Amino acid sequence: MPELSAALGLFTGELLPEDRYAHWAATRRGQLALLRERLLLRLAEGHLDAAPERAAAFAQQVLAASPAEELAHRVLIDALLRQGLRRRAVHQYHVCREALDTELGVRPAPETERLHRAALAAAPAPLPHRPAAARARPRGARRPSAARARRRAGAAARPAGPTGPAPHR
């Protein structure tokens, strides 16, 4: 992985940005962009086990340039699941599906569908335990009394007069 990271560090941006529309540079510019994308994907896949948050960051860089790159979506979904971010993983699947449909007119691959099913089946992360003191009402907070609740229910049940509800006795 250090070699891949070093190679990524050598990428300094688009080739000859001052000659963006020069026909002779377009092919080479595209090749370098594709090489960078492949490098980012390899780094993303390589970080999935040990550092899923880094894998997600690499995948997002790919998707910023190529929204329909399904492998990057798959790595990102997997990384989100490994971090316990199930809802975000499901959302990312839908982003992937939309990008593939819009840009390429295709559906996600079976591997991507399997990750989607895994995200749907994953148990949501448990809520952190809150001690009783943290759940207690703040000092001065009002708690509705049972008598007050019954009075409100009774007033709502009485028929309204010409000027509003019947007076409370």
C-alpha positions as a Python dict, from the first residue, in 0.01 Angstrom:
ca = {
    (1, 'M'): (0, 0, 0),
    (2, 'P'): (278, 252, 63),
    (3, 'E'): (374, 234, -304),
    (4, 'L'): (17, 308, -410),
    (5, 'S'): (-5, 602, -171),
    (6, 'A'): (327, 735, -301),
    (7, 'A'): (206, 702, -659),
    (8, 'L'): (-113, 891, -573),
    (9, 'G'): (100, 1164, -417),
    (10, 'L'): (274, 1213, -751),
    (11, 'F'): (-52, 1305, -920),
    (12, 'T'): (-59, 1685, -919),
    (13, 'G'): (-380, 1747, -1109),
    (14, 'E'): (-503, 1754, -1463),
    (15, 'L'): (-239, 1728, -1733),
    (16, 'L'): (-172, 2065, -1899),
    (17, 'P'): (-483, 2245, -1772),
    (18, 'E'): (-383, 2553, -1971),
    (19, 'D'): (-425, 2344, -2290),
    (20, 'R'): (-753, 2188, -2188),
    (21, 'Y'): (-898, 2192, -2539),
    (22, 'A'): (-582, 2094, -2723),
    (23, 'H'): (-669, 1781, -2916),
    (24, 'W'): (-317, 1639, -2890),
    (25, 'A'): (-333, 1635, -2505),
    (26, 'A'): (-683, 1490, -2466),
    (27, 'T'): (-584, 1124, -2504),
    (28, 'R'): (-300, 1147, -2255),
    (29, 'R'): (-515, 1347, -2012),
    (30, 'G'): (-781, 1076, -2024),
    (31, 'Q'): (-522, 803, -1967),
    (32, 'L'): (-384, 980, -1660),
    (33, 'A'): (-733, 1035, -1519),
    (34, 'L'): (-811, 665, -1567),
    (35, 'L'): (-482, 567, -1402),
    (36, 'R'): (-562, 788, -1101),
    (37, 'E'): (-910, 636, -1078),
    (38, 'R'): (-768, 282, -1080),
    (39, 'L'): (-513, 379, -816),
    (40, 'L'): (-784, 525, -591),
    (41, 'L'): (-996, 211, -634),
    (42, 'R'): (-703, -14, -540),
    (43, 'L'): (-635, 199, -232),
    (44, 'A'): (-1004, 192, -139),
    (45, 'E'): (-1025, -187, -168),
    (46, 'G'): (-699, -226, 23),
    (47, 'H'): (-824, -21, 318),
    (48, 'L'): (-1163, -189, 356),
    (49, 'D'): (-1061, -428, 634),
    (50, 'A'): (-831, -213, 846),
    (51, 'A'): (-960, 139, 779),
    (52, 'P'): (-1308, 147, 622),
    (53, 'E'): (-1331, 523, 674),
    (54, 'R'): (-1022, 571, 453),
    (55, 'A'): (-1165, 327, 199),
    (56, 'A'): (-1481, 538, 190),
    (57, 'A'): (-1279, 856, 133),
    (58, 'F'): (-1090, 702, -160),
    (59, 'A'): (-1414, 571, -313),
    (60, 'Q'): (-1576, 912, -280),
    (61, 'Q'): (-1286, 1071, -471),
    (62, 'V'): (-1349, 830, -757),
    (63, 'L'): (-1722, 901, -753),
    (64, 'A'): (-1662, 1276, -763),
    (65, 'A'): (-1500, 1230, -1104),
    (66, 'S'): (-1697, 925, -1227),
    (67, 'P'): (-2045, 905, -1069),
    (68, 'A'): (-2131, 583, -1254),
    (69, 'E'): (-1820, 388, -1142),
    (70, 'E'): (-2000, 92, -987),
    (71, 'L'): (-1695, -57, -816),
    (72, 'A'): (-1644, 270, -626),
    (73, 'H'): (-2009, 263, -516),
    (74, 'R'): (-1968, -98, -405),
    (75, 'V'): (-1655, -21, -203),
    (76, 'L'): (-1828, 280, -46),
    (77, 'I'): (-2137, 76, 46),
    (78, 'D'): (-1916, -196, 195),
    (79, 'A'): (-1711, 60, 390),
    (80, 'L'): (-2026, 223, 528),
    (81, 'L'): (-2160, -116, 638),
    (82, 'R'): (-1831, -197, 811),
    (83, 'Q'): (-1864, 130, 1002),
    (84, 'G'): (-2219, 41, 1109),
    (85, 'L'): (-2372, 313, 888),
    (86, 'R'): (-2650, 98, 745),
    (87, 'R'): (-2885, 378, 640),
    (88, 'R'): (-2608, 560, 457),
    (89, 'A'): (-2514, 235, 285),
    (90, 'V'): (-2873, 187, 165),
    (91, 'H'): (-2883, 549, 48),
    (92, 'Q'): (-2555, 501, -139),
    (93, 'Y'): (-2700, 198, -317),
    (94, 'H'): (-2985, 416, -444),
    (95, 'V'): (-2737, 684, -557),
    (96, 'C'): (-2548, 410, -743),
    (97, 'R'): (-2860, 271, -903),
    (98, 'E'): (-2969, 615, -1022),
    (99, 'A'): (-2623, 699, -1163),
    (100, 'L'): (-2601, 368, -1349),
    (101, 'D'): (-2949, 411, -1493),
    (102, 'T'): (-2902, 775, -1591),
    (103, 'E'): (-2553, 752, -1737),
    (104, 'L'): (-2539, 398, -1872),
    (105, 'G'): (-2897, 270, -1882),
    (106, 'V'): (-2807, -40, -1678),
    (107, 'R'): (-2897, -192, -1343),
    (108, 'P'): (-2645, -264, -1067),
    (109, 'A'): (-2441, -584, -1090),
    (110, 'P'): (-2533, -887, -875),
    (111, 'E'): (-2245, -807, -635),
    (112, 'T'): (-2391, -460, -573),
    (113, 'E'): (-2739, -606, -526),
    (114, 'R'): (-2598, -849, -267),
    (115, 'L'): (-2445, -560, -73),
    (116, 'H'): (-2780, -380, -87),
    (117, 'R'): (-2958, -684, 55),
    (118, 'A'): (-2692, -710, 326),
    (119, 'A'): (-2749, -344, 415),
    (120, 'L'): (-3125, -399, 436),
    (121, 'A'): (-3083, -711, 648),
    (122, 'A'): (-2823, -564, 883),
    (123, 'A'): (-2951, -495, 1229),
    (124, 'P'): (-2942, -125, 1306),
    (125, 'A'): (-2669, -19, 1545),
    (126, 'P'): (-2794, -26, 1905),
    (127, 'L'): (-2859, 306, 2070),
    (128, 'P'): (-2595, 398, 2326),
    (129, 'H'): (-2695, 326, 2686),
    (130, 'R'): (-2796, 641, 2871),
    (131, 'P'): (-2771, 637, 3250),
    (132, 'A'): (-3087, 718, 3444),
    (133, 'A'): (-2948, 1059, 3538),
    (134, 'A'): (-2921, 1151, 3171),
    (135, 'R'): (-3282, 1047, 3110),
    (136, 'A'): (-3418, 1247, 3405),
    (137, 'R'): (-3622, 1561, 3332),
    (138, 'P'): (-3435, 1887, 3374),
    (139, 'R'): (-3507, 2075, 3694),
    (140, 'G'): (-3821, 2283, 3656),
    (141, 'A'): (-3957, 2085, 3360),
    (142, 'R'): (-4333, 2038, 3388),
    (143, 'R'): (-4486, 1696, 3381),
    (144, 'P'): (-4855, 1692, 3289),
    (145, 'S'): (-5061, 1558, 3575),
    (146, 'A'): (-5312, 1280, 3523),
    (147, 'A'): (-5592, 1509, 3647),
    (148, 'R'): (-5500, 1779, 3394),
    (149, 'A'): (-5495, 1521, 3114),
    (150, 'R'): (-5842, 1394, 3216),
    (151, 'R'): (-5980, 1751, 3218),
    (152, 'R'): (-5846, 1811, 2868),
    (153, 'A'): (-5996, 1486, 2745),
    (154, 'G'): (-6332, 1572, 2903),
    (155, 'A'): (-6336, 1922, 2749),
    (156, 'A'): (-6263, 1778, 2408),
    (157, 'A'): (-6551, 1531, 2444),
    (158, 'R'): (-6813, 1797, 2538),
    (159, 'P'): (-7010, 1946, 2250),
    (160, 'A'): (-6912, 2296, 2147),
    (161, 'G'): (-7156, 2579, 2207),
    (162, 'P'): (-7223, 2871, 1972),
    (163, 'T'): (-6914, 3054, 2101),
    (164, 'G'): (-6684, 2757, 2158),
    (165, 'P'): (-6659, 2469, 2400),
    (166, 'A'): (-6892, 2448, 2697),
    (167, 'P'): (-6749, 2613, 3010),
    (168, 'H'): (-6559, 2391, 3251),
    (169, 'R'): (-6728, 2335, 3587),
}
